[in-house]
Amino acid sequence: WEPGFPLLQQGVCSFETLAAERPWFQHLSRNGVEPEMYLPRAWLGLFTSWLPLATRVLLLRSLEEGSLAMLLATSLAIMDHVGSELLEQGDDMDDLLKVLEGIKDKPPHPAALITARDAWLPVVSATTARRSGAHWCWKALRRDGSRVLDHRGEALFTQRKERRASLATAGRALLKFCFGDGRH
């Protein structure tokens, strides 16, 4: 892991660009559920929180070989799978987060996931290629053992009982770093 998790930050920025027109993404954003609240947990565990082991085994080689583009395409395919359920939840952040935490309970069929991922891949590849030279929103994150810390040294993701506060803290920290806090 590199200090500051630059690939994670680049991935979140790309995900936001790619998902911006999706109704589920707009619904999540309107209700304060930012990608920083769900993507790091999914990505840092290579989808262990979203997909059963058998599906992850099927995807492993493509994720290893496809790097960030494959990770993004897989994420977008999974989110499209739960998109209608997210839209049905209304405007309650807790309900939306429960759906995201429960993806593994109703995962996409592996064949459908691979088909959807493969449909996203050309779009993702084209978008990430165009942005490869662009400035990314770098955030001052670092790793301390298994914990991710913000620029103040505060843990962004904690145990389940403290998750809501820590996810909100993570989102605020990442957004603040992306868009600045006026003290440059």
Disulfide bonds with the S-S distance in Angstrom:
Cys13-Cys137 2.06
Cys137-Cys178 2.43
